[in-house]
Amino acid sequence: MNHNRQLMKGRLADLQGHRKTIAKKALNSCRTIMPLINPALAEVVDMDIAAAATAMDELVMHQAELLALNTKISQLEEGLYG
């Protein structure tokens, strides 16, 4: 295996690990949001909409990062495995 291919595999592993970390953060954001805006738990006027909005902003950023990572991972996989 040539050196460039080894570097690509290492980069792929790094990106996959980072994707896993960001996916966990996104899931945690979802878990934060759910009880904040659950109408079964509170009336709308009593919900902490500001906190839910902050968590949604984080979720949007996590999703954007995941989409970018998925693109990079796909490109590397295509380069490595055809």
C-alpha positions as CSV (number, residue, x, y, z in Angstrom):
1,M,0.0,0.0,0.0
2,N,1.4,3.4,-0.9
3,H,2.0,6.2,1.5
4,N,-0.8,8.4,0.0
5,R,-3.4,5.6,0.4
6,Q,-2.4,5.1,4.0
7,L,-2.8,8.9,4.6
8,M,-6.2,8.8,3.0
9,K,-7.3,5.8,5.2
10,G,-6.0,7.7,8.3
11,R,-8.0,10.8,7.3
12,L,-11.1,8.7,6.7
13,A,-10.8,7.1,10.1
14,D,-10.4,10.6,11.7
15,L,-13.5,12.0,9.8
16,Q,-15.6,8.9,10.8
17,G,-14.6,9.4,14.4
18,H,-15.4,13.1,14.3
19,R,-18.8,12.3,12.6
20,K,-19.6,9.9,15.5
21,T,-18.8,12.6,18.0
22,I,-20.9,15.2,16.3
23,A,-23.8,12.8,15.8
24,K,-23.8,12.2,19.6
25,K,-23.9,16.0,20.2
26,A,-26.8,16.3,17.8
27,L,-28.7,13.6,19.6
28,N,-28.0,15.3,22.9
29,S,-29.4,18.6,21.4
30,C,-32.6,16.7,20.4
31,R,-32.9,15.2,23.9
32,T,-32.6,18.7,25.3
33,I,-35.2,20.1,23.0
34,M,-37.9,17.5,23.4
35,P,-38.9,18.1,27.0
36,L,-38.6,21.9,26.6
37,I,-41.4,22.0,24.0
38,N,-43.5,19.0,24.9
39,P,-47.1,20.1,25.2
40,A,-47.9,17.0,27.3
41,L,-45.6,18.4,30.0
42,A,-46.4,22.1,30.0
43,E,-48.6,24.7,28.5
44,V,-47.1,26.7,25.6
45,V,-46.9,29.8,27.7
46,D,-44.9,28.0,30.4
47,M,-42.4,26.4,27.9
48,D,-38.8,27.6,27.8
49,I,-38.9,28.4,24.2
50,A,-35.7,30.5,24.3
51,A,-33.8,27.5,25.7
52,A,-35.3,25.3,23.0
53,A,-34.4,27.8,20.3
54,T,-30.8,27.9,21.6
55,A,-30.6,24.1,21.5
56,M,-32.2,24.2,18.0
57,D,-29.4,26.6,16.8
58,E,-26.9,24.0,18.1
59,L,-28.7,21.2,16.3
60,V,-28.7,23.2,13.0
61,M,-24.9,23.6,13.3
62,H,-24.4,19.9,14.2
63,Q,-26.5,18.9,11.2
64,A,-24.6,21.2,8.8
65,E,-21.3,19.8,10.1
66,L,-22.6,16.2,9.7
67,L,-23.6,16.9,6.1
68,A,-20.1,18.4,5.3
69,L,-18.4,15.4,7.0
70,N,-20.6,13.0,5.1
71,T,-19.5,14.6,1.8
72,K,-15.8,14.5,2.7
73,I,-16.2,10.8,3.8
74,S,-17.9,9.9,0.6
75,Q,-15.2,11.5,-1.5
76,L,-12.5,9.7,0.4
77,E,-14.3,6.4,0.2
78,E,-14.7,6.9,-3.5
79,G,-11.0,7.7,-3.9
80,L,-10.0,4.7,-1.9
81,Y,-12.5,2.1,-2.9
82,G,-13.9,3.3,-6.2
